[in-house]
Amino acid sequence: MARYILLTAAAVAALSMAACQKKDAAPNPAEPGTGNAAVNAAQDATSAAVGTASASTAGPINTDAFVANAVISDMYEIQAGRIAQQKGQSKAVKDFGKMMVTDHTALSNSMKPLIAAAGKTAPTGLDERRKGMIDNLNAASAQDFDKVYLDQQDAAHNEALTLMRGYGERGDDAGLRGAAQQAVTKIQAHLDHVAQLKSAGGAGQ
């Protein structure tokens, strides 16, 4: 518990610093859709580190934390996938975004009755960390979009895989534990697909 508290405090501090840097490097209103790409990338990297820490500590042993992270993860994937379908520069990225909407909607729907059966309440919106990731996707230039999206997807699916594996092994609710175990295969497949797209430079016909 002490380790979790320390990690949480560090996470809050890191995200606060990233937010301050982003505010200082606000985009030029005369150039819509532009901003400080380096600051946004740093914010996404910080977000990834925070997510991994949370997924490997609280998620596997706390059902409330697991539910919150699993539901928000799906919501982020659905929103990001819709943006990728609109802003993706390659057909491969657009197609991947479409698959994320379909697959994570299905994962979310399969989890809903199990969350209710566990007596838990699912969040209804993104947390500040994922909102920041969505903001950075929307701010990405056409030239940078595919890389930004795939980098986020790499981090997000690594985080989700850590979360699902951890709760699948140690979770205290049988229904949710089974769902987490089943989700691992799908999330690993997504992660492998991201790796293939990144190695190909996100290109596709």
NORRA-V268569 format. One record per pair of residues at least 4 apart in sequence whose ideal C-beta (glycine too) atoms are under 7 Angstrom apart, sorted by the first residue. I is the first residue (numbers start at 1). J is the second residue. Records with the same first field share a line. If there is no record, write none. Layout:
BEGIN
I: J ; J
END
This chain:
BEGIN
1: 5
2: 6
3: 7 ; 57
4: 8 ; 57 ; 58
5: 9
6: 10
7: 11 ; 53 ; 57
8: 12
9: 13
10: 14
11: 15 ; 50 ; 53
12: 16
13: 17
14: 18 ; 46 ; 50
15: 19 ; 46 ; 50 ; 129
16: 20
17: 21
18: 22 ; 42 ; 43 ; 46
19: 23
20: 24
21: 25 ; 39
22: 39 ; 43
25: 36 ; 39
27: 31 ; 34 ; 35 ; 139
28: 34
33: 139 ; 141
34: 141
35: 40 ; 139
36: 40
37: 41 ; 144
38: 42
39: 43
40: 44 ; 136 ; 139
41: 45
42: 46
43: 47 ; 132 ; 136
44: 48 ; 133 ; 136 ; 151 ; 152 ; 155
45: 49
46: 50
47: 51 ; 129 ; 132 ; 133
48: 52 ; 155 ; 159
49: 53
50: 54 ; 129
51: 55 ; 129 ; 155 ; 159
52: 56 ; 158 ; 159 ; 162
53: 57
54: 58 ; 59 ; 69
55: 59 ; 69 ; 159 ; 162 ; 163 ; 166
56: 162 ; 166
58: 62 ; 65
59: 65 ; 66 ; 69 ; 163 ; 166 ; 167
60: 166 ; 167 ; 169 ; 170 ; 171
61: 170
62: 66
63: 67 ; 118 ; 120 ; 171 ; 172 ; 173 ; 176
64: 68 ; 120
65: 69
66: 70 ; 163 ; 167 ; 171 ; 176
67: 71 ; 115 ; 120 ; 122
68: 72 ; 123
69: 73 ; 163
70: 74 ; 111 ; 163
71: 75 ; 108 ; 122 ; 123
72: 76 ; 123 ; 126 ; 127 ; 130
73: 77 ; 156 ; 160
74: 78 ; 104 ; 107 ; 108
75: 79 ; 126
76: 80 ; 126 ; 130 ; 133 ; 134 ; 156
77: 81 ; 100 ; 104 ; 156
78: 82 ; 101 ; 104 ; 105
79: 83 ; 134
80: 84 ; 100 ; 134 ; 137 ; 149 ; 152
81: 85 ; 97 ; 98 ; 100 ; 101
82: 86 ; 97 ; 101
83: 87 ; 137 ; 138
84: 88 ; 93 ; 94 ; 96 ; 97 ; 149
85: 94 ; 97 ; 98
87: 145
88: 93 ; 94 ; 97 ; 145 ; 146 ; 149
89: 93 ; 142 ; 145 ; 146
90: 94 ; 146 ; 202 ; 203 ; 204
91: 95 ; 204 ; 205
92: 96 ; 197 ; 202 ; 203 ; 204
93: 97 ; 146 ; 149 ; 197 ; 202 ; 204
94: 98
95: 99
96: 100 ; 193 ; 197
97: 101
98: 102
99: 103
100: 104
101: 105
102: 106
103: 107 ; 186
104: 108
105: 109
106: 110
107: 111 ; 183 ; 186
108: 112
110: 179
111: 115 ; 179
112: 116
113: 117
114: 118 ; 175 ; 176 ; 179
115: 120 ; 122
117: 175
118: 173 ; 175 ; 176
126: 130 ; 131 ; 134
127: 131
128: 132
129: 133
130: 134
131: 135
132: 136
133: 137 ; 152
134: 138
135: 139
136: 140 ; 148
137: 148 ; 149 ; 152
140: 144 ; 145 ; 148
141: 145
144: 148
145: 149
146: 150 ; 202
147: 151 ; 202
148: 152
149: 153
150: 154 ; 194 ; 197 ; 198 ; 202
151: 155
152: 156
153: 157 ; 194
154: 158 ; 194 ; 198
155: 159
156: 160
157: 161 ; 187 ; 190 ; 191 ; 194
158: 162 ; 191
159: 163
160: 164 ; 187
161: 165 ; 184 ; 187 ; 188 ; 191
162: 166
163: 167
164: 168 ; 180 ; 183 ; 184 ; 187
165: 169 ; 184
166: 170
167: 171 ; 176 ; 177 ; 180
168: 177 ; 180 ; 181 ; 184
171: 176 ; 177 ; 180
173: 177
174: 178
175: 179
176: 180
177: 181
178: 182
179: 183
183: 187
184: 188
185: 189
186: 190
187: 191
188: 192
189: 193
190: 194
191: 195
192: 196
193: 197
194: 198
195: 199
196: 200
197: 202
198: 202
END
